[in-house]
Amino acid sequence: MPSVAIVGGGISGLSTAYYLSKAGISSTLIEARPRLGGVIQTEHIQNCVVEAGPDSFISVKPWAMDLIRELGLESEVIGSNDGERVTYIRRRKRLVPLPDGVQMLVPTKVWPMVATPLVSWPTKIRMGLEYLRRPRSQPCDDRSVAEFVEEHYGREAVDYLAEPLLAGIYGGDPAELSVSSVLPRFVDLESRYGSLTRGVLSERSRQNGPRQPLFRTLRKGLGSLVDALWKATGRTSVVHGTVKAMEPLRGGYRLRIAGEWLTADHVVLACEAHQAALLTPVVDGRCAELLASIGYNSSITIALGFERNAVRDQMRGFGFLVPKRERRQLLACTWVGNKFPDRVPETLALLRCFAGGDSAMAESDDALLFAMRQEVREIAGVRAQPVFGEVFRWPRSMAQYTVGHGQRIAELESRLAALAGLHVAGNAYHGIGVPDCVRMGKQAAERIANPT
């Protein structure tokens, strides 16, 4: 039976360990933090379920739900309150509701777009004419998200749709993000239909059965997934510490942790790509270069709890987004109790605020809490003093899929295929959400359990 070392105890590493355990293979999980779960961390503050990192996963990707069913947690799954799903976007110091029918950034209903003050009349006319676009005669090279959206809907759609919608997910710049890696579905629709609007409407007409909620999560928080996953990895041991070096051996590798060496037939690098890059120069210099080329941004989650009666009139929809053109530090806010049931007691309201960038990371917790209170007062009219506030920092945790990402990952995977026993998994490669990380962990386990 092969020996396996997994570097990184987040959802990718835990999923790898779990699926290895199911195949009868033991592993050693190496985690630098004192806890498992990576950016998934659930806290319970004054009976509120507070997610320090991601709060949910997208329903259309099946791998998280598949894992949840295997772990016996399906009865704990709750869906987002999509009947109340209104997202507001700040425009000229006002909160403007995202028009009904906008699918990510694609408009699918005429009258809501005609009536909205979110974009100007020239942009509305351009959006209408986009329906007439035809497919390209030749395939197009990878482009930035900004180029792609501007070509279809104009610059204003980049600034007030694409940028704020993607900032909360990637924390990145649409002028740098790769559309092929970030929005592959829309690239496919463009190739088949030309018009994104026509493509989305055509897809929707073929959907059968009841519509799923857009987001799902667990009643007690995603931290309960981490707990259940760890309990189910019965063949796994944990070493808490930082891997300082990795060297190839005949038929395997050795890793140095706290002055001791651990040998393994297989190593799964389920840590951030910039950490993996530090471990691979001796194994393959080009792999190290490719891993180091994957950029990362930092993110901060700030939880603010209020007496519900003090903010009842301000709790509109799921929350709001702040476009870069109108942004200081605050990227977005979510009213947790409106988005999901059973998260906040009736007497309280919970607002999750998001900030990012090096300047925000340099601020103290007190300074960040003060800045968030000031901005939510100015933007959303929340004048009440919070009854609690917590700051959660995630330095260099958000992978950036910049233009050319797909080609770089293809080269990386080609080189890894020639290196027996070395694997990668995580949010740096083929998707940043929980379902994608579960899928990549499972695939790494399958490659080890069923070598070709």
C-alpha positions in Angstrom: 0.0 0.0 0.0 1.5 3.4 -0.9 2.4 5.9 1.7 1.0 9.4 1.2 1.9 12.9 2.6 -0.7 15.7 2.1 0.6 19.2 2.6 -2.3 21.4 3.6 -5.3 20.6 5.8 -7.9 22.7 4.1 -10.9 21.3 2.3 -8.7 20.1 -0.6 -6.3 18.2 1.6 -9.1 16.8 3.8 -11.0 15.6 0.8 -7.9 13.9 -0.5 -7.4 12.2 2.8 -11.0 11.1 3.0 -11.1 9.6 -0.5 -7.8 7.8 0.1 -9.2 6.4 3.4 -12.2 5.1 1.5 -9.8 3.3 -0.8 -8.0 1.8 2.1 -4.9 4.0 1.9 -3.5 5.8 5.0 -2.0 9.2 4.8 -0.3 11.9 6.8 -1.8 15.4 6.7 0.6 18.2 7.4 -1.0 21.5 8.4 0.9 24.7 9.4 -2.1 26.2 11.3 -3.1 24.8 14.7 -6.5 23.8 13.2 -7.8 22.1 10.1 -10.2 23.5 7.5 -8.1 26.2 5.8 -10.2 29.2 5.0 -13.3 27.4 6.2 -13.9 28.5 9.8 -17.2 28.8 11.6 -17.6 30.7 14.8 -20.7 31.0 17.0 -21.1 34.4 18.5 -24.2 35.3 20.6 -26.0 32.5 18.9 -25.1 33.7 15.4 -23.5 31.4 13.0 -20.5 33.5 11.8 -18.6 32.3 8.8 -15.0 33.7 8.9 -14.4 32.4 5.3 -16.8 31.1 2.7 -20.4 30.9 3.8 -21.8 28.5 1.2 -21.2 26.7 -2.1 -22.8 27.0 -5.5 -25.6 24.4 -6.1 -25.0 23.6 -9.7 -21.6 22.0 -9.0 -22.3 18.6 -7.5 -19.1 17.6 -5.8 -19.7 19.2 -2.4 -23.2 17.8 -2.2 -21.9 14.4 -3.2 -19.5 14.5 -0.3 -22.1 15.8 2.1 -24.4 12.9 1.3 -21.5 10.4 1.8 -20.9 11.9 5.2 -24.6 11.7 6.2 -25.1 15.4 6.5 -27.7 15.9 3.8 -30.4 16.6 6.4 -28.3 19.6 7.6 -28.3 21.3 4.2 -30.1 24.5 3.8 -30.6 26.6 0.7 -30.4 30.4 0.2 -33.6 32.4 0.4 -33.7 33.0 -3.3 -37.2 34.5 -3.1 -35.6 37.5 -1.2 -32.5 37.5 -3.4 -32.0 41.2 -4.3 -28.5 42.5 -4.5 -27.8 46.2 -4.5 -25.0 48.0 -6.2 -23.7 51.4 -5.2 -24.0 54.0 -8.0 -23.6 57.7 -7.5 -23.9 57.4 -3.7 -27.2 55.4 -4.0 -27.9 51.7 -3.6 -29.5 50.5 -6.9 -31.0 47.0 -7.0 -29.4 44.7 -9.6 -32.1 44.4 -12.2 -34.3 41.3 -12.2 -33.2 38.7 -14.7 -29.4 39.5 -14.6 -27.6 36.1 -14.6 -24.2 36.8 -13.1 -23.6 39.7 -15.5 -25.9 38.8 -18.4 -29.3 40.6 -18.8 -32.2 38.3 -19.7 -35.2 40.5 -19.2 -36.0 43.7 -21.2 -38.1 45.9 -18.9 -36.0 45.6 -15.7 -33.0 46.7 -17.7 -34.9 49.5 -19.4 -36.1 50.8 -16.0 -32.8 50.5 -14.0 -30.7 53.6 -13.2 -27.7 51.3 -12.8 -26.5 51.8 -16.4 -27.1 54.6 -18.9 -29.2 54.5 -22.1 -26.3 54.0 -24.5 -25.4 50.9 -22.4 -29.0 49.7 -22.4 -29.2 50.0 -26.2 -25.9 48.1 -26.6 -27.2 45.4 -24.3 -30.3 45.0 -26.5 -28.2 44.9 -29.7 -26.0 42.2 -28.2 -28.9 39.8 -28.7 -28.2 40.0 -32.4 -24.5 39.0 -32.2 -23.4 35.9 -34.2 -20.7 33.4 -33.3 -17.1 34.2 -34.4 -15.8 32.5 -37.5 -12.5 31.8 -35.7 -11.8 30.9 -32.1 -10.4 33.7 -29.9 -7.4 33.6 -27.7 -7.8 34.0 -24.0 -8.9 37.5 -23.0 -9.4 39.4 -19.8 -12.8 39.5 -18.3 -12.9 43.2 -18.9 -12.2 42.8 -22.6 -14.8 40.1 -22.9 -17.6 42.0 -21.1 -16.8 45.3 -22.8 -17.0 43.7 -26.2 -20.5 42.4 -25.5 -22.0 45.1 -23.3 -19.7 48.1 -23.1 -17.4 49.6 -20.5 -20.2 50.6 -18.1 -21.2 47.0 -17.8 -17.6 46.2 -16.7 -17.6 48.9 -14.1 -21.1 48.3 -12.6 -21.7 44.6 -13.2 -18.6 42.5 -13.9 -16.2 44.3 -11.5 -18.4 44.4 -8.4 -19.8 40.9 -8.9 -16.4 39.3 -9.4 -14.6 41.4 -6.7 -16.4 39.5 -3.9 -15.5 36.2 -5.4 -11.9 36.6 -6.6 -10.9 39.9 -5.1 -9.2 40.6 -8.4 -9.2 43.1 -11.3 -11.3 42.1 -14.3 -8.7 43.7 -16.5 -6.3 41.0 -15.4 -8.5 38.0 -14.8 -8.8 35.3 -17.5 -12.3 35.0 -19.0 -11.5 31.4 -20.1 -10.7 30.4 -16.5 -13.0 32.6 -14.6 -16.1 32.5 -16.8 -15.7 29.4 -19.0 -19.5 28.9 -19.3 -19.9 32.3 -20.9 -16.9 31.7 -23.3 -18.7 28.5 -24.4 -22.0 30.3 -24.9 -20.2 33.0 -27.0 -18.7 30.3 -29.2 -22.0 28.6 -29.8 -24.4 31.5 -29.9 -22.4 34.7 -30.3 -24.8 36.5 -28.0 -24.5 35.7 -24.3 -28.1 36.8 -23.7 -29.4 34.5 -26.3 -27.2 31.7 -25.0 -28.4 32.0 -21.4 -32.1 32.2 -22.5 -31.6 29.1 -24.7 -30.0 27.2 -21.8 -32.8 28.2 -19.5 -35.5 27.0 -21.9 -34.0 23.5 -21.8 -33.9 23.2 -18.0 -36.4 20.7 -16.5 -37.6 20.1 -13.0 -37.7 22.5 -10.0 -35.0 25.1 -9.8 -32.3 24.6 -7.1 -31.4 27.3 -4.7 -28.4 29.3 -6.0 -26.3 28.6 -2.8 -26.3 25.8 -0.3 -24.7 25.5 3.1 -24.9 23.5 6.4 -27.3 24.6 9.1 -24.5 24.8 11.7 -21.9 26.3 9.3 -19.4 24.9 6.9 -17.1 24.1 9.9 -19.4 21.1 10.5 -18.3 19.8 7.1 -14.7 20.0 8.2 -15.5 18.2 11.5 -17.4 15.4 9.8 -14.7 15.0 7.1 -12.0 14.7 9.6 -13.9 12.1 11.7 -14.4 10.1 8.5 -10.7 10.0 7.6 -10.0 7.2 10.0 -6.7 6.2 8.3 -5.2 9.7 8.5 -2.7 11.1 11.0 -2.0 14.9 11.4 1.3 16.7 11.9 1.0 20.4 12.7 4.0 22.3 11.3 5.5 23.9 8.3 7.2 21.9 5.6 10.6 23.5 5.2 11.9 21.4 2.3 11.1 18.6 -0.1 13.5 16.3 -1.9 13.0 13.5 -4.4 14.1 10.0 -3.4 14.2 6.8 -5.4 10.5 5.9 -5.6 9.2 8.8 -3.6 10.0 12.0 -1.6 11.0 13.2 1.8 9.8 16.3 3.6 11.4 18.2 6.4 9.1 19.3 9.2 10.5 20.8 12.5 13.9 19.2 11.9 12.5 15.8 11.2 12.2 14.0 7.8 9.0 12.3 6.6 9.2 9.9 3.6 6.3 9.1 1.3 5.7 7.4 -2.0 3.2 10.2 -3.0 3.0 13.8 -2.0 -0.1 15.9 -2.6 0.5 19.7 -2.4 -2.9 20.9 -1.2 -1.5 24.2 0.0 -1.5 27.6 -1.7 0.5 27.5 -4.9 3.0 30.1 -3.6 3.8 27.7 -0.8 4.0 24.7 -3.2 6.4 26.8 -5.3 8.8 27.0 -2.4 8.9 23.2 -2.0 9.4 22.2 -5.7 12.6 23.8 -7.0 14.8 20.8 -6.2 12.1 18.5 -7.8 11.4 20.4 -11.0 12.5 24.0 -11.4 9.9 24.8 -14.1 7.1 23.4 -11.9 8.2 25.8 -9.2 8.2 28.7 -11.7 4.7 27.9 -12.9 3.4 27.5 -9.3 4.9 30.9 -8.4 3.3 32.6 -11.4 -0.2 32.0 -9.8 -1.0 35.3 -8.1 -2.9 35.6 -4.8 -4.8 38.4 -3.1 -5.6 38.8 0.6 -9.1 39.1 2.0 -10.7 40.1 5.2 -14.1 39.2 6.6 -15.6 41.6 9.2 -18.7 40.4 11.1 -20.9 43.1 12.7 -23.8 42.1 14.9 -26.7 44.5 15.6 -29.9 44.6 17.6 -32.4 43.7 14.9 -34.8 46.5 15.7 -32.1 49.1 15.3 -31.3 48.1 11.7 -34.6 46.5 10.5 -35.2 49.2 7.9 -31.7 48.9 6.5 -31.8 45.0 6.0 -32.7 45.1 2.3 -32.1 42.0 0.2 -29.0 39.9 0.5 -26.8 42.9 0.7 -24.8 45.2 -1.5 -21.6 45.5 -3.6 -19.4 48.5 -4.0 -17.8 49.0 -7.5 -14.1 50.0 -7.6 -15.1 53.4 -9.0 -16.9 54.2 -5.7 -14.9 52.1 -3.3 -12.7 53.0 -0.4 -12.1 49.8 1.6 -15.4 48.0 1.7 -16.0 45.6 -1.2 -19.4 44.1 -0.3 -21.8 43.4 2.6 -24.2 40.5 3.2 -27.2 40.5 5.5 -26.7 36.9 6.7 -30.2 36.4 8.1 -31.8 37.4 4.8 -29.6 35.1 2.8 -30.0 32.0 4.8 -32.5 30.7 7.4 -31.5 29.6 10.9 -28.3 31.7 11.1 -29.2 34.6 13.3 -31.6 34.7 16.3 -34.7 36.8 16.0 -33.4 39.6 18.2 -30.2 40.1 16.2 -29.0 41.0 12.7 -25.6 40.0 11.3 -23.8 41.9 8.6 -20.7 40.3 6.9 -18.4 42.9 5.4 -15.6 42.2 3.0 -12.4 44.1 2.4 -9.1 43.2 0.7 -5.7 44.4 -0.5 -2.5 45.1 1.2 -3.6 48.5 2.6 -6.5 46.9 4.5 -4.3 44.0 5.7 -2.0 46.6 7.2 -4.8 48.1 9.4 -5.4 47.1 12.9 -8.6 45.3 13.9 -9.9 48.3 15.6 -9.2 50.5 12.6 -10.9 48.1 10.3 -14.0 47.9 12.5 -14.2 51.7 12.7 -13.8 52.0 8.9 -16.5 49.4 8.3 -18.9 51.1 10.6 -18.3 54.4 8.9 -18.8 53.0 5.4 -22.0 51.0 6.2 -23.4 54.1 7.8 -22.6 56.2 4.7 -23.7 53.6 2.1 -26.6 51.7 3.8 -27.7 54.1 6.5 -26.8 51.8 9.3 -26.4 54.2 12.2 -26.7 51.8 15.1 -23.7 50.7 17.1 -22.8 47.0 16.7 -23.2 44.7 19.7 -20.2 42.8 18.5 -17.6 42.9 15.8 -15.0 40.4 14.7 -12.2 40.5 12.1 -10.9 37.5 10.2 -7.8 37.8 8.0 -6.8 35.6 5.1 -3.4 36.7 3.8 -2.6 35.6 0.2 -5.6 33.2 0.2 -7.5 34.1 -3.0 -5.9 32.7 -6.1 -5.9 34.9 -9.2 -6.7 33.3 -12.6 -5.0 35.9 -14.8 -4.9 35.9 -18.6 -3.1 32.8 -19.8 -3.9 30.8 -16.6 -5.3 27.8 -18.6 -2.1 27.4 -20.6 0.1 27.7 -17.6 -1.9 25.0 -15.7 -1.8 22.7 -18.7 2.0 23.0 -18.8 2.2 22.4 -15.0 0.0 19.3 -15.2 2.0 18.0 -18.1 5.2 18.3 -16.1 3.6 16.7 -13.0 2.4 13.8 -15.0 6.1 13.0 -15.7 7.0 13.2 -12.0 5.8 10.0 -10.4 4.1 10.5 -7.1 3.7 14.3 -7.1 0.2 15.8 -7.2 -1.5 19.2 -6.6 -5.0 20.1 -5.4 -6.6 23.3 -4.3 -8.2 26.6 -5.4 -5.2 27.7 -7.6 -5.9 25.4 -10.5 -9.5 24.6 -11.8 -11.9 26.5 -9.6 -11.9 28.4 -6.3 -15.1 27.2 -4.6 -15.7 24.4 -2.2 -17.1 22.0 -4.8 -14.1 22.4 -7.1 -11.7 21.9 -4.2 -13.5 18.7 -3.2 -13.4 17.5 -6.8 -9.6 18.1 -7.1 -8.9 16.4 -3.8 -11.0 13.4 -5.0 -9.1 13.3 -8.3 -5.7 13.3 -6.5 -6.8 10.4 -4.4 -8.0 8.5 -7.4 -4.7 9.0 -9.2 -2.9 7.5 -6.2 -5.3 4.6 -5.6 -5.6 3.7 -9.3 -2.3 4.4 -11.0 -2.3 3.9 -14.8 
